[in-house]
Amino acid sequence: MQLAADVPRTAERSNNAPLTEREKELLERWVRQGAGYGLRRIATTIEPDPQRPGWDLVEMSFSDVGWQGEHLASFGADVVVVEPADLRDAVIGRLKGAMA
């Protein structure tokens, strides 16, 4: 999926503060093509996944596992967290909690 050239993709904060070590850790996930536009805007890398037609592999920085897990869970079946494992576990926990 091609993104418009004017859509910014950055790992920097809006206030230009330096990133912490945790924020430098990349989040890697699959995002269904045609979904997750807010995630795509802040991605550092977006590549079609040749092994998963209809999905893109998206990388981005993050700082808070709890907040990011809740945010990613809100996308439901349109996002699959690949790594890091603690964030993946947080998303799975939130989704299981929603089903309870």
C-alpha positions as CSV (number, residue, x, y, z in Angstrom):
1,M,0.0,0.0,0.0
2,Q,1.4,3.4,-0.9
3,L,1.0,6.3,1.4
4,A,0.5,9.9,0.3
5,A,3.9,11.7,0.2
6,D,2.6,14.4,2.5
7,V,1.7,12.0,5.4
8,P,4.5,12.5,8.0
9,R,6.2,9.4,9.4
10,T,8.4,10.2,12.4
11,A,9.7,8.7,15.6
12,E,10.3,12.0,17.2
13,R,8.0,13.7,19.8
14,S,6.1,16.8,18.8
15,N,8.1,18.8,21.4
16,N,11.4,17.5,20.0
17,A,12.5,16.1,23.3
18,P,15.0,13.3,23.1
19,L,13.7,9.8,23.0
20,T,14.2,7.6,26.1
21,E,15.8,4.1,25.7
22,R,12.3,2.6,26.0
23,E,11.0,4.8,23.2
24,K,13.8,3.8,21.0
25,E,12.7,0.2,21.2
26,L,10.8,-0.5,18.0
27,L,7.3,-1.9,18.0
28,E,6.8,-4.2,15.1
29,R,3.3,-5.3,14.0
30,W,1.2,-6.2,11.1
31,V,-1.5,-3.8,10.0
32,R,-4.2,-4.7,7.6
33,Q,-4.0,-2.8,4.4
34,G,-6.6,-0.1,4.3
35,A,-6.7,0.2,8.1
36,G,-4.7,1.8,10.9
37,Y,-4.1,5.2,9.3
38,G,-3.2,6.8,12.6
39,L,-0.6,4.2,13.2
40,R,0.8,4.6,9.7
41,R,1.3,8.3,10.2
42,I,3.8,7.8,13.1
43,A,5.5,4.7,11.7
44,T,9.2,4.6,11.0
45,T,8.9,1.8,8.5
46,I,5.9,0.5,6.4
47,E,6.5,-2.5,4.1
48,P,4.0,-4.9,2.4
49,D,4.5,-8.4,3.9
50,P,5.0,-10.8,1.0
51,Q,4.1,-13.7,3.2
52,R,0.8,-12.2,4.4
53,P,-1.1,-10.7,1.4
54,G,-3.3,-7.8,2.5
55,W,-1.0,-6.9,5.5
56,D,1.8,-4.4,5.9
57,L,4.7,-4.8,8.4
58,V,4.8,-1.5,10.4
59,E,7.5,-0.4,12.8
60,M,7.3,2.5,15.3
61,S,8.8,3.6,18.6
62,F,6.8,3.6,21.8
63,S,7.3,4.4,25.5
64,D,4.5,2.9,27.6
65,V,3.5,-0.7,27.3
66,G,0.2,-0.2,29.1
67,W,-1.0,2.8,27.1
68,Q,0.2,1.4,23.8
69,G,-1.3,-2.0,24.5
70,E,-4.7,-0.5,25.1
71,H,-4.4,1.7,22.0
72,L,-3.4,-1.2,19.8
73,A,-6.1,-3.4,21.2
74,S,-8.7,-0.8,20.1
75,F,-7.9,-1.7,16.4
76,G,-9.1,-5.3,17.0
77,A,-8.4,-7.7,14.2
78,D,-6.8,-5.0,12.0
79,V,-3.5,-5.1,14.0
80,V,-1.3,-7.9,15.2
81,V,1.7,-7.1,17.4
82,V,4.7,-9.1,16.4
83,E,7.2,-7.8,18.9
84,P,8.2,-6.9,21.6
85,A,6.7,-9.8,23.6
86,D,5.6,-7.7,26.6
87,L,3.6,-5.4,24.4
88,R,2.1,-8.4,22.5
89,D,1.1,-9.9,25.8
90,A,-0.5,-6.6,26.9
91,V,-2.6,-6.5,23.8
92,I,-3.7,-10.1,24.1
93,G,-4.6,-9.5,27.8
94,R,-6.7,-6.5,26.9
95,L,-8.5,-8.3,24.1
96,K,-9.2,-11.3,26.4
97,G,-10.5,-8.9,29.0
98,A,-12.9,-7.4,26.5
99,M,-14.3,-10.8,25.8
100,A,-14.8,-11.7,29.4
